[in-house]
Amino acid sequence: MDSTSKLAAAAAFTVISASAVSAQTLTQEEALKVITPWYSQFNLPVQGDVKTIQETIVSPDYQSCTGDGPGECWNRDTSIKVVGSFAKTVPDMKFAIKEMFIIGERVIVRGEVSGTPAVPLYGGLIPHSGKSFKVMTIDIQTIRDGKLVKTYHMENWFAALVQLRAN
């Protein structure tokens, strides 16, 4: 495929993807009303109860998708458990929004998460060393009717592993 064909294929993909976006366009204020409490859960110690925060801003049929493979998405109840566990595993976790883009009903967030694990992570793959990490995250949040309905998220845990195992 020559470079012109590759560009045409990429442009066609972009047009198809853009047409899949809902006609609803969130304002920055509407997006922040949901996104701000969502990310507050990752600034520990959590300022508020994770279950209450999620029941307020997350739809009952919410899905959180990691891209880790089959069965990659979990529901709101599992999200409450996972997010709630951070208070013990990374008690000083901080999340910072670095950039936010709004496209229709989707909010794309480039963030940065940092912290010092208090216990081994990933079944001991990342040992407890007392070291800290700082990694980039990318989230694609879908908001409908003022509720978070789906999150696609990727955290650079490989970079955290390298930082936590460094001599």
Solvent accessible surface area in square Angstrom, and as a share of the most:
residue,aa,sasa,rsa
1,M,163,0.73
2,D,90,0.47
3,S,81,0.52
4,T,100,0.58
5,S,47,0.30
6,K,119,0.50
7,L,133,0.66
8,A,61,0.47
9,A,52,0.40
10,A,57,0.44
11,A,56,0.44
12,A,52,0.40
13,F,141,0.59
14,T,86,0.50
15,V,104,0.60
16,I,117,0.59
17,S,47,0.30
18,A,63,0.49
19,S,88,0.57
20,A,75,0.58
21,V,33,0.19
22,S,41,0.27
23,A,107,0.83
24,Q,72,0.32
25,T,96,0.56
26,L,9,0.05
27,T,74,0.43
28,Q,113,0.50
29,E,141,0.63
30,E,82,0.37
31,A,0,0.00
32,L,64,0.32
33,K,159,0.67
34,V,4,0.02
35,I,0,0.00
36,T,79,0.46
37,P,39,0.24
38,W,13,0.04
39,Y,9,0.04
40,S,33,0.21
41,Q,0,0.00
42,F,29,0.12
43,N,49,0.25
44,L,2,0.01
45,P,99,0.62
46,V,32,0.18
47,Q,141,0.63
48,G,46,0.45
49,D,84,0.44
50,V,15,0.09
51,K,106,0.45
52,T,79,0.46
53,I,24,0.12
54,Q,0,0.00
55,E,78,0.35
56,T,86,0.50
57,I,12,0.06
58,V,0,0.00
59,S,10,0.06
60,P,108,0.68
61,D,110,0.57
62,Y,1,0.00
63,Q,75,0.33
64,S,5,0.03
65,C,1,0.01
66,T,16,0.10
67,G,51,0.49
68,D,126,0.65
69,G,28,0.27
70,P,147,0.92
71,G,79,0.76
72,E,60,0.27
73,C,48,0.29
74,W,70,0.24
75,N,79,0.40
76,R,41,0.15
77,D,89,0.46
78,T,50,0.29
79,S,2,0.01
80,I,26,0.13
81,K,150,0.63
82,V,49,0.28
83,V,7,0.04
84,G,30,0.29
85,S,51,0.33
86,F,42,0.18
87,A,50,0.39
88,K,163,0.69
89,T,35,0.21
90,V,3,0.02
91,P,58,0.37
92,D,64,0.33
93,M,3,0.01
94,K,107,0.45
95,F,21,0.09
96,A,43,0.33
97,I,67,0.34
98,K,96,0.41
99,E,71,0.32
100,M,43,0.19
101,F,104,0.43
102,I,50,0.25
103,I,87,0.44
104,G,8,0.07
105,E,11,0.05
106,R,78,0.29
107,V,0,0.00
108,I,42,0.21
109,V,0,0.00
110,R,81,0.30
111,G,0,0.00
112,E,50,0.23
113,V,8,0.05
114,S,29,0.18
115,G,6,0.06
116,T,35,0.21
117,P,5,0.03
118,A,44,0.34
119,V,59,0.34
120,P,74,0.47
121,L,20,0.10
122,Y,127,0.48
123,G,92,0.88
124,G,39,0.37
125,L,99,0.49
126,I,3,0.02
127,P,56,0.35
128,H,96,0.43
129,S,55,0.36
130,G,49,0.48
131,K,73,0.31
132,S,65,0.42
133,F,4,0.02
134,K,115,0.49
135,V,7,0.04
136,M,100,0.45
137,T,4,0.02
138,I,64,0.33
139,D,8,0.04
140,I,63,0.32
141,Q,0,0.00
142,T,6,0.04
143,I,0,0.00
144,R,116,0.42
145,D,137,0.71
146,G,47,0.45
147,K,67,0.28
148,L,0,0.00
149,V,23,0.13
150,K,54,0.23
151,T,3,0.02
152,Y,98,0.37
153,H,25,0.11
154,M,117,0.52
155,E,52,0.23
156,N,69,0.35
157,W,57,0.20
158,F,146,0.61
159,A,25,0.20
160,A,0,0.00
161,L,29,0.14
162,V,80,0.46
163,Q,63,0.28
164,L,3,0.02
165,R,126,0.46
166,A,49,0.38
167,N,196,1.01
